[in-house]
């Protein structure tokens, strides 16, 4: 009988290796797919959590200017109506000192009202122009009274409010517009043909168009005077049903558009739309918006993706569940927040490819690594099989052939030591199985060592990632210069403290601190010296306040301190300590032989029973700080002091 062991050896080795490769390949594919799915789902969860926080904060930030405009109008309306009831403020000679009639019978403010002059209160009035049509009832004393009060209040509030807004103006149905607009002589070139009633910012406030008599917003438009995109807020004031006027703010939008186009998360983009489908801002639709002067509807664009985004978001908005949400579309996550005021919606488009791409790269890396490991394992398997299986089988078959041929003299004891009581292959077969078991045990130990090495590498990498994560979290909450909580961290922690104080009914005070003449320090001594002042002030405040108090840097030279369970008198004492301690600080530079000093102005707001909102406390503290600055700096002013001072002002000081 003839036996070809060579063919048997090849088929056995090939069969084992092919089966091994097939089974391990299935495992590799499954593991790679599970890796991709796990990484992708983890990234999705983390991204959605981050987007929720980001879009909520972004919506609040972009709404701030519009909410401030509405708040300004309520202050103006309340002050106007309060003063209207007091007739003694009107002065007819003074009226004709500031107003003049022109040859075309229109009434204008005199040139000095824009160039600057001292008014009856001894304050400089300037930057105001006015147009009163030639058919206005100027002979009516009530109408003149309305004009003079409107002009006086526009002049009074204009300087402060135009720090944030383009202008402040009052329009009237008698074809009147009084404007505080620094740098723009709005009414100087107006003729008797001008009819302000035809402008959107006037007719949207009429009782026919605004029966509810509430503040209303115009649509987006491009103003040729300001050479800027803007939107206007108009608020009616009804002295009587037939005697009305309107307050107006123009809000320039170039800064908003710049933030929309340039301030975005990496790999994402932003756009703004109105609920009716009007596109307000989009980074790739600037040319179309310019061509339509801002009157661009999404339905007019041949952009199927943008249309699909709009329909998805519009369906969600119609449910009116929340002012911010995250909606998933086919190819992106749409983080959306309402911009309070004009009712626009701010959208951040986060493409899913930002998540699938790193997930796919990780899965491909694992797949490649696994295939490489498979090839190495197959080579190792081949060597092991040749040495531990094939060779012993060849010797076994040789011994079997020798035994079959009864050539016992050809069987060396070193190859197949037969048992003493058996003259056959049983003894060799038992020893061969033991040898194979030892080889497999060695192979298992090698694999265990390899896995242990990989696990150790994973642990080291995990610790490195954890340290990087902790460092990033610290940098996100601590101001890098002063090492105190930054604005965002201070805001979140303050909100929690305010909520607890509101729940317990405890007193609480809010300090707003601003370093006096800080720009002068930077300009005179250099920014490094300015940084030294900021750090020294931060350390001084930390040493002065209590352990339970919360200090934060709001930005620039502004700090804020929240004083839990603190009454207004206690807060005043703490604020005075801070002010005195900082005033005692001394600074010098190598180039100067004399030291220099700095001071701070401090505003205090007190959280009463109905005022535990962060934004309201911030506003009142800021107003008190403003009064401290106006009163000479290096002062502590409480919000209660500011209100008392306002009540004591004579009526001509409005």
Secondary structure, 3 states (H helix, E strand, C coil): CCCCHHHHHHHHHHHHHHHHHHHHHHHHHHHHHHHHHHHHHHHHHHHHHHHHHHHHHHHHHHHHHHHHHHHHHHHHHHHHHHHHCCHHHCCHHHHHHHEEECCCCCEEECCHHHHCEECCCCCEECCEEEEECCCCCCCCHHHHHHHHHHHHHHHHHHHHHCCCCCEEEEEECCCEEEEECCCCCCCCCCCCCCCHHHCHHHHCCCCCCCCCCCCEECCCEEECCCCEEEEEEEEEEEEECCEEEEEEEEEECHHHHHHHHHCCCCCCEEEEEECCCEEEEECCCHHHHHHHCCCCEHHHCCCHHHHHHHHHHHHHHHCCCCCEEEEECCCEEEEEEEECCCCEEEEEEEECHHHHHHHHHHHHHHHHHHHHHHHHHHHHHHHHHHHHHHHHHHHHHHHHHHHHCCCHHHCCCCCCCCCCCCCCCHHHHHHHHHHHHHHHHHHHHHHHHHHHHHHHHHHHHHHHHHHHHHHHHHHHHECCCCCCECHHHHHHHHHHHHHHHHHHCCCEEEEEEEECCHHHHHHHHCHHHHHHHHHHHHHHHHHHCCCCCEEEEEECCEEEEEEECCCHHHHHHHHHHHHHHHHCCCECCCCCCCCECCCEEEEEEECCCCCCCHHHHHHHHHHHHHHHHHCCCCCEEEHHHHHHHHHHCCHHHC
